[in-house]
């Protein structure tokens, strides 16, 4: 495990799924973790309880990332207050923009409100979270943006989501260049089909869909949330400090050829 003792992390969308696993892993490695949630306070508190029961430190903060222009100022106020109460610290070392909003619909049917939801959560929110975090982000910090294999493997039915994740990848490279002189690294991680509760719920009653997803991977399985958390933990560590501006494909070799 990486040594993140004394570090402070903010993980968005950490009440469940990949975000929860990332928050748990960073806390297990020693970081104090701000567990962001959108609406499900009970799930966020469950994540925090799991972290604390394992001997780590964490606290929950809320923001509706569909409307970052009105929610992020309060989120950062709650972050500063919660961090001080939790650990007596201030500042921030690791930002993981994990929260995402997948919207289904090809170009001939997708409506503007659905398109806007995808871009609000997957592009606008990470942009302004980073902006709000910069005064708190210590030199040598880490920013890790969770993208998606859909930015590489084309699926017309999730076009707005894929477009938004592609924009997030460009954002990652751009701020990697800008923040490099401060020793801050910025990278994207692109998961493929991953066996989260949400994914398995969507696939319920359709075993052929799951088997098809497995067959597209060179490793012939779905990803696990821990697979993604392991990569994020490495990028957040000192050992990952020479990697920046990169997109890490975490699809298990989906559709390599």
MOBELLIN-V880387 format. One record per backbone hydrogen bond with DSSP energy under -1.0 kcal/mol. CO is the residue of the C=O (numbers start at 1). NH is the residue of the N-H. If there is no record, write none. Layout:
# MOBELLIN-V880387
CO/NH, CO/NH
This chain:
# MOBELLIN-V880387
4/7, 7/32, 8/93, 8/94, 9/34, 10/96, 11/36, 16/20, 17/21, 18/22, 19/23, 20/24, 21/25, 22/26, 23/27, 24/28, 25/29, 26/31, 27/30, 29/4, 32/9, 33/59, 34/11, 35/61, 36/14, 37/63, 39/41, 40/44, 41/45, 42/46, 43/47, 44/48, 45/49, 46/50, 47/51, 48/52, 49/53, 50/54, 51/56, 52/55, 57/33, 59/35, 61/37, 64/67, 67/70, 67/71, 68/72, 71/75, 72/76, 73/77, 74/78, 75/79, 76/80, 77/81, 78/82, 79/83, 80/84, 81/85, 82/86, 83/87, 84/88, 92/138, 93/142, 94/10, 95/144, 96/12, 96/98, 97/146, 106/109, 106/110, 111/115, 112/116, 113/117, 114/118, 115/119, 116/120, 117/121, 118/122, 119/123, 119/124, 120/125, 123/127, 124/128, 125/129, 126/130, 127/131, 128/132, 129/133, 130/134, 133/136, 133/137, 136/92, 138/141, 141/185, 142/95, 143/187, 144/97, 145/189, 148/151, 149/152, 149/153, 155/158, 156/159, 157/105, 158/162, 159/163, 160/164, 161/165, 162/166, 163/167, 164/168, 165/169, 166/170, 167/171, 168/172, 169/173, 170/174, 171/175, 172/176, 173/177, 174/178, 175/179, 176/180, 179/182, 179/184, 180/183, 182/140, 185/143, 186/245, 187/145, 188/248, 189/147, 190/250, 191/149, 193/223, 194/196, 196/200, 197/201, 198/202, 199/203, 203/206, 206/209, 206/210, 207/211, 208/212, 209/213, 210/214, 211/215, 212/216, 214/217, 216/255, 217/220, 223/195, 224/227, 224/228, 225/229, 226/230, 227/231, 228/232, 229/233, 230/234, 231/235, 232/236, 238/241, 240/243, 246/188, 248/190, 250/192, 252/218, 252/219
